[in-house]
């Protein structure tokens, strides 16, 4: 067993108690990977392949996992057949179902399927997600408000077709019609959230130059402004592989051109912009996490041109006004609803 490590998440610390599961196995790992436990899995396994959907952890670990195959992907398509699949349970049930459908075709008959996760992510009822794959499902450990489910693959596995998982829905905002595509694991899967809707309803009529859509999700904001202003150059960034894939699909569905790429806030952003737009994320998994939104606000002036504008929408209970005023020395509340507010700032220097 590996030494205790307080920096590991609770699911990883429960896995530490059961490391014989992975010894000398050929393992495929995916899901809500949010610490450095993959390094320990790499040491235990005969071979290991990791499918990251979070660019932060992919970037942090890709060079450390020297003997593993490492992917940042929404749709794994490798040729290897594995004898164990480990999924760190995501917060969204549909994302877990998607991962199982995508990854079980890469398993040998009789392979182990292991789900690990916290109660608040639904691990207690996650056995129902495995019944299509196994008649032998057992909870093999439970601690730290987490559990490990083990199943033996003893059912036929269907060929994975990603298009069957895409939800497409129509939008009509300010007489601008769009088709938006989204995959499981994307914020507000299959529908427009009320915050983004309020932001879209309060964007300026005149927009020019280069625009960044931060935390782009399924690409709603970028598609809307490109439909109204096709001459704009728009970059779309997110940390989530499913969001980036969805944004590309949304652009294609509306015959629009945008530059979609992964970035941990501004980590991969090289340009300066006339406009920054965002419905900033404030969750990481099931937990509240303001880090990305605060970093975005604090660093935004470095990525705006002179007289460039930032516009964000936020839940009313989020106190971004102080951060924005500190960064810009000015602030406008463009609109408020009972739950959301649209905030704007302009660079002066």
N, C-alpha and C positions, 0 to 999 in steps of 0.2 A: 504494500500500500504506500502511496506517495505521502510525503510529510504534509501536515496540516498547513493550510494557506488561507489566512483570513481575507485575502483579496479575491478569492474565488466566490462566485455566486452560490447561493444555497443549493440549487440543482447540481452544480459541479461538486460541491462538498458531499452530497449524498452519493454521487457516482464514485467518489474516492473510497467509499466503504465497500464498493462492489467492483473493483478494478479487474478481478479475475474474468469478468465478462468479456473484456477486450484483449486479454493476453493472447498474442500470436494470431489474432484474427485479422482479416482483411475488411476494414471498416469504412463506411460511408457516413459522414456526419453533416447535419444541416439543422436549420431552425434558428432559434433565438440564442445564438452563440454570443455571449457578452462578457467574456473574460479570457484568461490565458490558459484555461484548462486544455484546449486542443494540444498544447505542447506536451502535456502529460499523456494524452491519448496517443499521440504520435510515438512516444517512447514505449508504450505498452503494446501497440498493435504490430502485426507483421507488415501491414501496409495501411495507409490512411489517405482518404480523399475528403476534403472539406469543401462544402458549398455554402459560402457566406452570402447573405442577402443584405447585410449591414456593412456599408463601405468603411465605417470607422474601424471595425474589428478586422476586416479584410486587410486594410492598409497597415494596421498595427502588427499583424501576425504573418502576412504572406512571406516575408523574408526570414522569419524565425522558423517556419515550418519547412525546414530545408529538405527533409526526406519524404515530404507529403506532396500530393497533388492538391492544388489550392485554386478555387474558382470563386469569382464574384458573379453570381448568375441567378436568373429567374427561371432557368429551364436547363437542368443538367442533361447532357446528351453523351456521356462517355460510353466506352465499350466494355469496361471491366465489369465482371459479375462479382458482387461482394457477398460475404457470409454474415455481415451484421450491418444494420442501419440504425443509427442513433439520431433521434430528433429531439432537440431542446424545444420544448413546447412553446409555440408563439402564443400571443394573447388572443388571436383570432382563430376560431374553430375552422373557418373556411381555409385559412392558410395551412393549417395542419393537414386537412384533407387534400389540399393541392400538393403539398410536399410528399405525402404518402403516394398519391397517384403518379407523381413525377418520378419518384425514386425507387419504388418497389419493383418496377420492371428491370432494374439493374441488380437485383438480388438473385442468388441461387435458390432453388427450391429447398425449403427447410431452414432458410436463413433466419437469424434473430432480428426482430424489430423491437427497438427499445424507445419508449417515450419517457422523458424525464421533465418534470416541471413542478411549479408551485400550485397550491390549491387555488390561489386567486387567478391563475391562468386556466383552470378547469381540469387539472390532472385527475381529480377524483372521478370524473365522468368520461375521461378520455378513452376508456376501454371500448366504448361504443364506436369510436372512430376506427378501431382495428378489426371489427367483426367481419368486414369484407375480405380480410387477408388471413384470418386465423381462427381456428376453433380452440386454440390453446393460449389463453390470455391470463396472465397472472401479475398481481402486484408483488414485487419481490423485495421492496424496501420502502420505508416511509420515515422521514425525519426532517426537521427544520421546515415544517409546513410544506414539504415536497414529497413526491412519490416517484418510484420507478415502475413503469409497466413493461412487461416482457411478453412478446408474442412470437410464435413460430410460424413462419410463412408456409401455410399448407393449403392455400386456396389459389386458383388460377388468377393471374394478374393481367389486367387489360393494358393494351398499348396506350401510352400517354399521348393525348392530343391537346396542346395548349389552348387552341381556339375554343374548345368546349368550356373553358373556365373564364373566358373573357365576358364581362358584363358590359354591354353597350347601351347607353341611354341618351335620349335627345334632350337638348337644352334650347330654350328660347329666352334670351335676356336682352332687353332693350332692342327687340326685333333682330337680334343676331342669333341665327340658328346654328347649332353645333351637334356633333355626335361625339360623345366621350366614351372612351374604352377604359376599363379597369380590371386588374387582376386581383385575386385574393392577397391580402397583406397590405393593400393600399388604403390610406386614410379615406374614410367615407366611401367604401367599396360599393359601386353600383348606383351612387346618387350624389347630388351636389349638396355639400354642407352649407348651412345657413350663413356661416361666416364668410366664406368665399363669395357667396351670392351677394352679400352686402358690399363687399369690396368691389366686385364687378359693376355693381349699380352706381358706384361713386368714383369711378376712374375719370380722369379728365378727358374731354373730347379730343383735345389736341395732344398727340404723342409723337415723338420723333427720336431718331437715333437708335441707340442700343439699349436693350432692356434685359434685366435679369429677373427670372422667376425662381425665387429661392424656396426650397421645400415644395417642389412643383407638383408632387402627387401625380394624379392622372393627367396633368397638363391643362386643366380647365382655364386657368388664368392666361397662360400663354396662347392657347387656341383662341380665346375670346379676343385678345388684343390683336393677334395676327389676322383674324377674320375681318376686323374693323380697320386695321392698319397694316396691310400686307407688305409694305415697304420697310417695316421695322426689322431690325436684326435682334432676335430674341434667343437668349441662352436659358436653358432649363436645368436646374441642378437639384439633386436629392441624394440622400445616403442609402435609400432603399432600392434594391434591384428591381423589385416588382413595380414600384412607382416609375422608375425610369423606363421600363419596358412598356408600361401603360401609357406614359406620356408620348413615346414614339408612336404607339398605335393610334392614339388620339390625333396626333398631327397628321399621320397618314390618312386616317378616316376622313379628315376635313381638307385634304390636299393642301396642307400648309407646310412651311419649311421652318424648322427651328433646330438649334444645336443642343442636344441632350447629352449630359455627361454627369458622372458621379462626383460629388464633392462634399467633404465634411465642412459645412458652411463655406468659407472662401478658400479652402485648402488647395483646390485645383483651378480656381478662378484667376485668370491673368489679365482680364480687361478692366477698363473703367466704363461706367454706364451713365446714361442720361436718367434712367429710372430703375429703381429697385422695387419689386413688388413681392409681397409674401403674405401668406396665412401661416405664420411661424409655428412649427411644432413645439409642443410643450409636454410631450409624453415620450418615454423610452420604455417600450414594452407596456406593462401595467403601471409603471411608476411615473410620477410627475417629474419632469426634468426640464429646467429652463435654460440649460447650458447653451444649446444651439441658438435659441432666440436671443439670448443676451449677447452671445458672441457676434451674431449677425448685426445687432444694433450697434454694439461697441466698435465694430470694424467697418461699418457701412460707409462712413465718410471717406475712407481710403479707396473705396471702389466706385465712388461717384465723381462725375465731372463737375466743373464749376456750374452752379445753379442746378445741379442734379437733384432729383426728388426721390424720396423714399415714401412709399405708402404701404401700410400693413393693416390687417384686420386682426383683432384680438378679442378674446372673451373679456367682458367688462371687469371681471374680478382680477385680471392680470394688470399689474401696475408697471406698465412699460413707459409711462409718461416721463418719469424721472430719468430713466436711461436715455431716452430719446432727446430730452432737453439738454442733458449733459453732453451728448455727442454733437448736437446740431445748434444749440442755443436758440432754437425756435421749435414750435409745435402747433399743429392745427388739428382739431378734432373735426373731421369732415362730416361724420355721420355717426349716430348711435341708434341702436335698437334696444329692446329689453335685455338682450344677452350679449351683444357685440358692439364694438366701436371701430371706426376707421380712423387711423392716425397718420398724419403726413408731416414731413420735414423737408427743408430745402438747404442744400449746402451753400454757404455764403463765401467760402474761401477756397 
